Amino acid sequence: MPSDAAPSCLGWLSRPLTALDDAEGEVVDGDLPYVVDAHVHVFPEKVMAAMYRWFDTHGWPIRHKLMAEGVLDFLLARGVGHVVALHYAHRAGIARSLNAFLADVVRSRPRVTAVATVYPGEPQAVDILREGFALGLRGVKLHCHVQAFAVDDPRLHDVYDACVEADQPLVVHAGREPRSQAYPVDPALLCGVARMESVLRSYPRLRVCVPHLGADELAAYGVLLQRYDNLWLDTTMVLADYFPVERPEELVLLRPERVMYGTDFPILPYAWDRELARIKRLGFSDAVLERLLATTAKEFHRL
């Protein structure tokens, strides 16, 4: 589908959503185990500011409009044990500079693991990733909605091969939600569980994490979770009782060793610890909590 095609999606972001005026804690609840936030966004200041403007207009109001260092300082000071910092290139030609920026930001932060990015189909994509790995970045982040591609697009074969060759994981926003008419193409046409299954089947050695529990196809991703041992999910916003999702905790319990906690911080319209508070109220066993909040992410990212 051409990138200038008119989107027709009427998903969760068919209109801008509202912020929640919920209270937030000063630190991670002491009753919870060690916490790894496996989905935190860190970009250069100009990119971060542009992203905040986009969400103000098309997504939801963001409570903490922090810049790169501030994002990490905020979470680590509040007791988050480890952070996985993600970013993505919204156009060709900028991935190298984004990777260099992120590698520099986290160089002296042992409690932060940073992930590389690349723009699908851009020249020298494999070289860009190899350079990012050499800088200390671990894994690759892609975003189907923003980068306007499907996970089974042939342009990604070299990226997947590079991940397998270097034993690096892939985090890819391949679920249909939250989708907006402001994206360059309709995510409903790009994303779907069948496309992801094609990748999992073709690349059995590729470790893949799909954020938002695969929203809005939670049940279908539950089937994939049981069928493929190279698939992981993260909870990003879906356990926070903000989006219209029924009983997402059932997906966590299906295979706790394949689901990890992540927030999307700072791109949040509510308290930084809202999802943690709800996870505590859900009454998971201690073993599931430890898996969800830390162990699964440690294994996936080799922390």
C-alpha positions, 0 to 999 in steps of 0.5 A: 500500500503506498504511504500516501494512501488515505487511512480508514482506521477507526480504532482506539485513537479515532479521536484524542483520548483524555488524561487521568488525574490519578495519584502517583506514588513516590517510589515503587510499592515496597510489596512488589518484587524487583522491577524491570521496565522493558518499554521506555522511550528515549529520543533526542530533544527535538524528536521527543518534543515532536512526539509530544506534539503529535500525542497532544493532537492525535493521541492523549495528553502526556503528564511528564514531558521529560527529555532523555536524561530526565526520563531515565532519572525519573524512573530510576530515582523512583525505584525501578531496578532496570530500564530498557530504552527504546526508540525508532527511526520515523524516516530513512537516514536518521537511524545512525544518529539516533543510535549514536545518541542513545548509546551515548546517553546510556553509556554510564548507566549500568541500570539501563539497556538500550536498543538500536533502530533502523528504518525498514528498507533503507540502504545499508540497514544491516551495517547500521545495525551492526554499528549500533551493536558495536556501540553497545546497543542490544536488540532492535526496535521497529514500529509498524504504525510509524514506519509504515511497514508490515512485519512480513515485508520482504524489506525486513529479511536482512534486518531479521537475519542480522538479529539472528546472526548477532543473537539480538532480540527484536521489539516490534509494534506489530499489533493493530492498536492503538491506531490513529488516522494520523499515521501515514497508513492504516495500521489495520491494513499493515498489522495482524496476527497472521503476518506475525505468525509468518515471521515467527514460522520463517525465523524460529531463532528470532526472539520477538517481543510484541508490545501492548500484549498484541492489542487488539488481538489478545486472544489470537496472540494467546494462541501464538504464545502457546504455539511459538517459543520465539514469541514474547509480549509486553504489557505496555499500557494494556494492564493499566485499565485505560484502553477498552480491553477485557481481562488482559491478565488472562493472557499474562497467566497463559505463559508468564515466562513469555510476558514482561512488564513495560510502560511506554513511559513517558508517553502516558496520560496517567500516573507513572506507576498506574500499571504497577498498582493495578498489577498488584491489585490483580492478585498474581502469585509471587512467582507470576509477579517476579516473572512479569516484573523482572525475570521474563525481561531479563531472559529476553534481553539477556540482562 
